[in-house]
Amino acid sequence: MSWSAKLAELGIELPAVAAPVAAYVPAVRTGSLVYTSGQLPFVSGALAATGKVGGEIGADEAKQHARTCALNALAAVHALVGIDSVVRVVKVVGFVASAEGFTGQPAVVNGASELFGEVFGDAGVHARSAVGVAELPLGAPVEVELIVEVA
């Protein structure tokens, strides 16, 4: 089964690629790897939420925002090389704008990791970092970047 067919089976539609908010491109390819820029939880061109996780935003809500970031990262990959050229997910880096004392970054970034598992199965198993930060662009609660191997 192709990855695009798997997305359809799961009822997942990739969004339009989020427009860059500064001087960069959504994704670049070098050799057999595609690197995405950090993706924020944009939905229909608007940031879905702002605030700190563990403060204004709960961990469960932030996990859903991480999933949205992951969908935006897949959209960037798809726009550059086509989703069906993905061989495997190599690395995921998640940044969580964290309120003082919040230490649940790994559970938040699971929102992205679990999506890649749903879509790619064993090819979605990846290395990962989940990092707490003081602030993210535009006040976003979560940002996710992705490295995939492509054919």
C-alpha positions, -999 to 999 in steps of 0.1 A, spaced: 0 0 0 13 35 -8 16 61 19 -10 83 1 -34 53 2 -26 48 39 -34 85 46 -67 81 28 -75 49 47 -69 68 80 -90 97 68 -61 120 70 -58 148 44 -25 167 42 -30 204 46 -16 231 23 20 238 30 23 265 57 37 297 44 72 305 59 71 332 85 107 343 78 135 338 53 135 300 47 118 273 27 95 246 42 117 217 31 150 209 13 164 177 -1 200 167 0 208 133 -14 183 108 0 172 130 29 145 156 32 148 181 61 118 202 70 119 236 86 103 237 120 65 235 116 41 253 138 5 242 145 -10 262 117 -46 252 106 -60 269 75 -32 295 76 -38 305 113 -19 295 144 -42 271 163 -31 282 197 -6 303 216 8 300 251 30 279 273 25 242 279 19 235 315 5 270 318 -23 283 295 -22 250 275 -25 215 289 -3 186 279 -31 168 261 -40 198 240 -3 204 232 0 168 221 -28 175 195 -9 206 184 23 185 179 2 162 157 -9 192 137 28 203 134 36 168 121 9 169 95 23 203 84 58 187 82 44 158 60 27 184 38 61 201 33 77 168 24 48 159 0 51 193 -17 88 188 -23 91 151 -33 57 134 -29 47 115 1 50 81 -17 88 86 -21 93 84 17 113 54 27 113 60 64 111 87 91 147 92 104 145 119 131 119 141 148 128 171 168 100 187 189 102 220 208 77 227 235 72 262 249 72 252 285 59 269 316 83 269 345 85 234 360 68 216 331 88 185 323 63 165 301 79 174 268 83 138 256 45 131 261 37 162 241 60 153 212 44 119 212 16 136 192 40 138 163 56 104 168 24 85 171 11 101 138 42 89 120 37 54 134 0 54 123 10 64 88 43 47 82 42 17 105 77 3 111 91 29 87 78 56 110 100 45 140 125 72 144 152 89 166 138 119 185 145 148 207 119 166 228 131 199 241 116 224 264 121 260 254 112 294 268 95 308 237 86 297 202 79 319 171 46 337 172 39 324 207 33 289 194 31 261 221 49 235 199 72 233 169 82 201 151 109 194 125 114 162 105 140 143 86 129 116 63 148 93 39 133 93 4 138 70 -27 
